[in-house]
Amino acid sequence: MAVCLIKTEKSFLNISSYEEHKDLIDRCIEDVRECLDVKPSIQFMGKTVSQQRDVGFFSNESAGYYYSGKLTSSKPLKENMRDLLAIVNIQYNSEYNGILVNRYNDGNNYISDHSDSENTLGDSGVIAISYGAVRKFRIRDKKTKANVIDIPTTPYSLIQMGGNFQAEFSHGIPVEKKIKEARYSLTFRKHLM
């Protein structure tokens, strides 16, 4: 059962357990573990910098995932990921065609506050499934920059950012130096390119 943590006139954020698909999620993680690009470079404020996480984009339909001035080319979806993508699409009545996988190797890895580009996403919004270490998923109001909520990303939890969420809020995974284990996120998106 989903719990609504944020609701505005135009957007929402829900969280729920996806533990009923634990075995399939475990197999997906095994499939991608060796396929991720280690700290790939991006353009940030006119400079080339290394991301503070490992990344892979998996899709059989999209050329890749474009963000921060760089195209991350698609890698083929393996059977387990195709199965999980189909389950999410049926359950959420969506048409996702790709899964972005982020691996945060420990609490020193992070992603700064950001909003996903609505230009490359369909109307379905974004869904993220967590695996591994519990990390803070920080939500900020885009206008005021104020913290709205820190959500603990427990293993097999699913976060849905829907409606106009990316226009109203930013999200990120802050540094937490005490965390020594890895966290993965499987982020479901409909890419239009």
C-alpha positions in Angstrom: 0.0 0.0 0.0 1.4 3.4 -1.0 1.8 6.2 1.5 1.5 9.7 0.1 4.3 11.9 1.6 3.9 15.0 -0.6 0.8 16.2 -2.3 0.3 19.5 -4.1 -2.2 20.7 -6.6 -0.1 19.4 -9.5 2.2 16.7 -8.1 2.8 14.0 -5.6 5.4 11.7 -4.0 4.3 8.2 -2.8 6.4 5.5 -1.1 5.5 1.8 -0.8 7.2 -1.5 -0.3 8.1 -3.6 -3.3 9.3 -6.5 -1.3 6.9 -8.9 -3.0 9.4 -8.7 -5.9 12.5 -9.1 -3.8 13.9 -12.1 -5.7 13.5 -10.5 -9.0 15.1 -7.2 -7.8 18.0 -9.3 -6.4 18.5 -10.9 -9.8 18.4 -7.5 -11.5 21.1 -6.2 -9.2 23.3 -9.2 -10.0 22.7 -8.7 -13.7 23.9 -5.0 -13.6 26.6 -5.2 -11.0 29.5 -5.5 -13.5 27.8 -3.4 -16.3 27.9 0.0 -14.7 30.1 2.9 -15.7 32.4 3.8 -12.8 32.1 7.5 -11.9 31.6 8.7 -15.5 32.3 12.3 -16.4 29.7 15.0 -17.0 29.7 18.7 -17.7 29.1 20.8 -14.6 29.3 24.6 -14.7 31.5 24.5 -17.8 33.9 21.9 -16.4 34.3 18.2 -16.9 33.9 16.4 -13.5 33.5 12.8 -12.4 30.1 11.8 -11.0 30.2 10.6 -7.4 28.3 7.4 -8.2 28.4 4.6 -10.8 25.8 4.7 -13.5 24.2 2.5 -16.2 21.2 3.1 -18.5 19.3 0.1 -19.8 16.8 0.2 -22.6 15.9 -1.7 -25.7 14.0 1.3 -27.1 15.9 4.5 -26.3 19.3 5.5 -27.7 20.3 6.6 -24.2 19.9 8.9 -21.3 20.9 12.5 -21.8 21.7 14.6 -18.7 24.3 17.2 -17.7 25.5 17.7 -21.2 26.2 14.0 -21.9 24.5 11.0 -23.5 24.8 7.8 -21.5 24.3 5.2 -24.2 21.7 2.5 -23.6 22.8 -1.0 -22.7 20.4 -3.9 -23.5 17.8 -4.9 -20.9 18.5 -8.5 -19.7 15.5 -10.8 -19.0 15.2 -10.0 -15.3 15.1 -6.3 -16.0 12.6 -6.7 -18.8 10.4 -8.7 -16.4 10.6 -6.0 -13.7 10.0 -3.3 -16.2 6.9 -5.1 -17.4 5.6 -5.6 -13.8 6.1 -1.9 -13.0 4.4 -0.8 -16.2 1.4 -3.0 -15.5 1.1 -2.0 -11.8 1.5 1.7 -12.5 -0.4 1.8 -15.8 2.7 3.4 -17.4 4.9 3.0 -20.5 8.4 3.1 -19.1 11.0 2.1 -21.6 14.3 2.3 -19.6 15.9 1.8 -16.3 18.6 4.1 -15.0 20.8 2.3 -12.4 22.8 4.3 -9.9 25.2 2.7 -7.4 26.4 4.6 -4.4 29.3 2.5 -3.2 29.3 4.0 0.3 28.2 7.2 2.1 30.8 9.3 0.3 29.0 8.8 -3.0 26.2 11.1 -3.6 24.1 13.0 -6.2 23.5 16.7 -5.7 20.0 18.2 -5.5 18.5 18.2 -9.0 15.3 17.8 -11.0 15.0 15.3 -13.8 14.6 16.9 -17.3 10.9 16.9 -18.2 12.0 17.2 -21.9 13.2 13.6 -22.0 10.5 12.1 -19.8 6.9 11.1 -20.6 3.8 11.8 -18.5 4.4 8.9 -16.2 6.8 10.7 -13.9 9.6 8.7 -12.3 9.7 5.6 -10.1 12.7 4.5 -8.1 13.3 1.2 -6.4 16.0 1.0 -3.7 18.3 -1.8 -2.9 21.1 -2.1 -0.3 22.1 0.5 2.2 19.6 2.9 3.7 20.3 6.4 2.5 18.5 9.7 2.8 16.5 10.7 -0.3 16.3 14.5 0.2 13.4 16.5 -1.2 13.7 20.3 -1.5 11.2 23.0 -2.6 12.6 24.4 -5.8 11.5 28.0 -5.1 12.6 28.3 -1.5 15.4 25.7 -1.5 14.0 24.6 1.9 14.2 20.9 2.9 10.8 19.4 2.6 11.5 15.8 3.8 14.4 13.3 4.1 13.0 9.9 3.2 15.0 6.8 4.3 15.4 4.6 1.2 15.0 1.2 2.8 15.7 -1.9 0.7 12.9 -2.8 -1.8 11.1 0.5 -1.2 9.5 2.2 -4.2 9.3 6.0 -4.5 7.0 7.4 -7.2 7.4 11.1 -8.2 4.3 11.9 -10.2 2.5 14.8 -11.8 4.5 18.0 -12.1 6.9 16.9 -9.3 10.1 17.8 -11.2 9.0 21.4 -11.7 8.1 21.9 -8.0 10.8 19.9 -6.2 14.4 18.8 -6.4 15.8 15.6 -5.0 19.2 14.2 -4.1 21.2 11.7 -2.1 23.5 13.6 0.3 26.9 12.5 1.7 26.5 10.3 4.8 30.1 9.4 5.8 29.0 6.7 8.3 27.4 4.5 5.6 29.9 1.8 4.5 27.7 -0.3 2.3 26.5 0.2 -1.3 23.0 1.4 -2.3 21.5 0.9 -5.7 18.6 2.7 -7.2 16.6 1.3 -10.2 14.9 4.3 -11.7 12.1 3.7 -14.2 11.5 6.4 -16.9 9.9 6.8 -20.3 12.5 8.3 -22.5 11.4 10.1 -25.6 14.7 10.0 -27.5 
